[in-house]
Amino acid sequence: MGGQARMTHATTEKIMSLQEFLNYDQDTDAGYELEDGRLLLMPTESEINRRIACFLFAYFLQLGVSFSRLTLKTELVMMGSRTTVRIPDLMVLTETLVQMMEGASRSLITLDMPPPQMVVEVVSPGQENQQRDYRYKRSQYQARGIPEYWIIDPIQQQITVFSLVTGLYEQAIFTGDMVINSAFLSDYNQPSPLRASQLLQTQN
């Protein structure tokens, strides 16, 4: 998740069910995730993280990805013995998911729905946030069967692309002016290559 230097932290030790989480979240204006049944208050969005997410959203539209398949801050229920709900910075939905979510009162992908085609997380400052994006979410998104997971890290100035191959993620790291390659991007005719430096907002 994107945010300022203030770290994400647990707000309660109470173990919550999915329904309890949904009811709690509906009564507040703050952003929350649920991690192993524990409520997590998410940090406010930083400007660089907002710009990165918006840049990628616009780039995917330019590629020809339909607007209905792109979503910001949609909740995604993970697999596990205790309920975990993630809110990726950006997701690319499948056409099937778009149809299943049509008219829903809440932008939520449950376990009985197929996974999105791709998720993107922009790393926030702080060791806890980095560990969550690189370690925990990687395992969770892999188990959920999400074909592609991008970690955009403006702190380390790198982009990590995880691609699902026979049930396991294989990673590729892109820095500087390296061209980002991925299975998702290869499905579209790119007017110009997407470079890591563009996405990290180190050049216009």
C-alpha positions as CSV (number, residue, x, y, z in Angstrom):
1,M,0.0,0.0,0.0
2,G,1.1,3.5,-0.6
3,G,1.6,5.9,2.2
4,Q,3.8,8.3,4.2
5,A,6.5,7.4,6.6
6,R,4.0,6.5,9.3
7,M,3.8,2.8,9.4
8,T,0.7,0.6,9.0
9,H,-0.2,-0.9,12.4
10,A,-2.7,-3.2,14.0
11,T,-5.5,-1.3,15.7
12,T,-6.9,-4.3,17.7
13,E,-5.9,-7.7,18.8
14,K,-9.5,-9.0,18.4
15,I,-9.7,-11.7,15.7
16,M,-12.4,-10.7,13.2
17,S,-14.4,-12.7,10.7
18,L,-14.9,-11.4,7.2
19,Q,-18.4,-10.2,8.0
20,E,-17.3,-8.4,11.1
21,F,-14.6,-6.7,9.1
22,L,-17.0,-5.6,6.4
23,N,-19.5,-4.3,9.0
24,Y,-16.7,-2.4,10.8
25,D,-15.2,-0.9,7.7
26,Q,-18.6,0.3,6.5
27,D,-19.0,2.5,9.6
28,T,-15.8,4.4,9.3
29,D,-14.0,6.7,6.8
30,A,-10.5,5.3,7.4
31,G,-8.9,2.7,5.2
32,Y,-8.4,-0.7,6.7
33,E,-7.0,-4.1,5.7
34,L,-7.5,-7.3,7.6
35,E,-4.4,-9.4,8.3
36,D,-4.9,-12.9,9.8
37,G,-8.1,-11.6,11.4
38,R,-6.5,-8.5,12.9
39,L,-7.6,-5.0,11.8
40,L,-4.9,-2.8,10.2
41,L,-5.2,0.9,9.8
42,M,-3.6,2.0,6.5
43,P,-1.5,5.1,6.3
44,T,-2.5,8.1,4.3
45,E,-1.4,8.2,0.7
46,S,1.9,10.0,-0.2
47,E,2.1,12.1,-3.3
48,I,4.7,10.0,-5.0
49,N,2.7,6.8,-4.5
50,R,-0.4,8.5,-5.8
51,R,1.4,9.7,-8.9
52,I,2.8,6.2,-9.6
53,A,-0.6,4.5,-9.3
54,C,-2.2,7.2,-11.5
55,F,0.6,7.0,-14.1
56,L,0.2,3.2,-14.4
57,F,-3.6,3.5,-14.6
58,A,-3.3,5.9,-17.5
59,Y,-0.6,3.8,-19.2
60,F,-2.8,0.7,-19.1
61,L,-5.7,2.7,-20.6
62,Q,-3.4,3.9,-23.3
63,L,-2.4,0.3,-24.0
64,G,-6.1,-0.5,-24.6
65,V,-7.0,-2.1,-21.3
66,S,-10.7,-1.3,-20.8
67,F,-11.6,1.2,-18.1
68,S,-13.9,-1.4,-16.4
69,R,-11.0,-3.8,-15.8
70,L,-8.9,-1.2,-14.0
71,T,-9.6,-0.6,-10.3
72,L,-8.0,1.3,-7.4
73,K,-8.5,0.2,-3.8
74,T,-10.8,-2.8,-4.5
75,E,-10.8,-5.2,-1.5
76,L,-9.4,-8.7,-2.2
77,V,-10.0,-11.7,0.1
78,M,-7.1,-14.0,0.6
79,M,-6.9,-17.7,1.3
80,G,-5.9,-18.8,4.8
81,S,-7.2,-20.2,8.2
82,R,-7.8,-16.6,9.4
83,T,-9.4,-14.0,7.2
84,T,-7.1,-11.6,5.3
85,V,-8.3,-8.8,3.1
86,R,-5.8,-6.8,1.0
87,I,-6.4,-3.6,-0.8
88,P,-3.9,-3.4,-3.7
89,D,-3.0,0.0,-5.0
90,L,-4.1,-1.1,-8.5
91,M,-5.7,-4.2,-10.0
92,V,-6.4,-5.4,-13.5
93,L,-9.6,-7.5,-13.4
94,T,-10.5,-10.3,-15.8
95,E,-13.6,-9.9,-18.0
96,T,-15.2,-12.6,-15.9
97,L,-14.6,-10.6,-12.7
98,V,-16.0,-7.4,-14.3
99,Q,-19.2,-9.3,-15.0
100,M,-19.4,-10.9,-11.6
101,M,-18.9,-7.5,-9.8
102,E,-21.4,-5.6,-12.0
103,G,-23.9,-3.8,-9.7
104,A,-22.2,-4.9,-6.5
105,S,-22.8,-2.6,-3.5
106,R,-19.1,-3.0,-2.4
107,S,-16.0,-3.3,-4.5
108,L,-14.9,-6.7,-3.1
109,I,-13.4,-9.9,-4.6
110,T,-14.4,-12.8,-2.5
111,L,-12.9,-16.3,-2.4
112,D,-15.7,-17.8,-4.5
113,M,-14.6,-15.4,-7.3
114,P,-11.7,-15.9,-9.7
115,P,-8.5,-13.9,-9.0
116,P,-7.7,-10.7,-10.8
117,Q,-5.2,-10.8,-13.7
118,M,-2.7,-8.6,-12.0
119,V,-2.1,-6.7,-8.8
120,V,0.2,-3.7,-8.1
121,E,1.6,-2.5,-4.8
122,V,3.6,0.7,-4.3
123,V,5.9,0.3,-1.3
124,S,5.7,2.8,1.6
125,P,8.6,3.8,3.8
126,G,9.3,1.5,6.8
127,Q,10.6,-2.0,7.3
128,E,7.2,-3.3,8.2
129,N,5.6,-2.1,5.0
130,Q,8.5,-3.5,2.9
131,Q,8.2,-6.9,4.6
132,R,4.5,-6.9,4.0
133,D,4.7,-6.2,0.3
134,Y,7.8,-8.3,-0.5
135,R,7.1,-11.3,1.7
136,Y,3.6,-11.7,3.0
137,K,1.7,-10.4,0.0
138,R,3.9,-12.3,-2.4
139,S,2.9,-15.6,-0.6
140,Q,-0.8,-14.6,-0.4
141,Y,-1.1,-13.5,-4.0
142,Q,0.7,-16.6,-5.2
143,A,-1.6,-18.8,-3.2
144,R,-4.6,-16.9,-4.6
145,G,-3.4,-17.8,-8.1
146,I,-2.9,-14.2,-9.4
147,P,-0.9,-14.4,-12.6
148,E,1.1,-11.3,-12.1
149,Y,2.2,-9.2,-9.1
150,W,4.1,-5.9,-9.5
151,I,6.0,-4.3,-6.6
152,I,6.9,-0.7,-7.4
153,D,9.5,0.5,-4.9
154,P,10.3,4.2,-5.0
155,I,12.6,3.8,-2.0
156,Q,14.9,1.2,-3.5
157,Q,14.2,2.6,-7.0
158,Q,13.2,-0.8,-8.5
159,I,10.3,-2.6,-9.9
160,T,9.8,-6.3,-9.2
161,V,7.5,-8.3,-11.4
162,F,6.4,-11.7,-10.2
163,S,5.0,-14.1,-12.8
164,L,3.1,-17.2,-11.8
165,V,4.7,-20.3,-13.4
166,T,3.2,-23.7,-12.5
167,G,1.8,-22.3,-9.3
168,L,5.0,-20.5,-8.1
169,Y,6.1,-16.9,-8.6
170,E,9.3,-16.2,-10.7
171,Q,10.7,-12.7,-10.3
172,A,12.4,-10.2,-12.5
173,I,13.8,-6.9,-11.2
174,F,13.9,-3.7,-13.3
175,T,15.9,-0.6,-12.5
176,G,17.0,2.7,-14.2
177,D,16.2,2.8,-17.9
178,M,15.6,-1.0,-18.1
179,V,12.5,-1.9,-20.2
180,I,9.8,-3.6,-18.1
181,N,8.9,-7.0,-19.6
182,S,5.9,-9.1,-18.5
183,A,3.4,-11.6,-19.8
184,F,0.6,-9.0,-19.3
185,L,2.4,-6.3,-21.3
186,S,3.2,-8.7,-24.1
187,D,-0.6,-9.1,-24.8
188,Y,-0.7,-5.5,-25.9
189,N,1.0,-3.5,-28.7
190,Q,3.0,-0.9,-26.7
191,P,3.4,2.4,-28.5
192,S,6.7,2.8,-26.7
193,P,8.5,0.6,-24.1
194,L,7.7,1.2,-20.4
195,R,10.9,1.9,-18.5
196,A,11.5,1.5,-14.8
197,S,12.6,5.2,-14.5
198,Q,9.3,6.4,-16.0
199,L,7.2,4.4,-13.6
200,L,9.4,5.5,-10.6
201,Q,8.8,9.1,-11.6
202,T,12.5,9.9,-11.9
203,Q,11.9,11.4,-15.3
204,N,9.0,13.0,-17.1
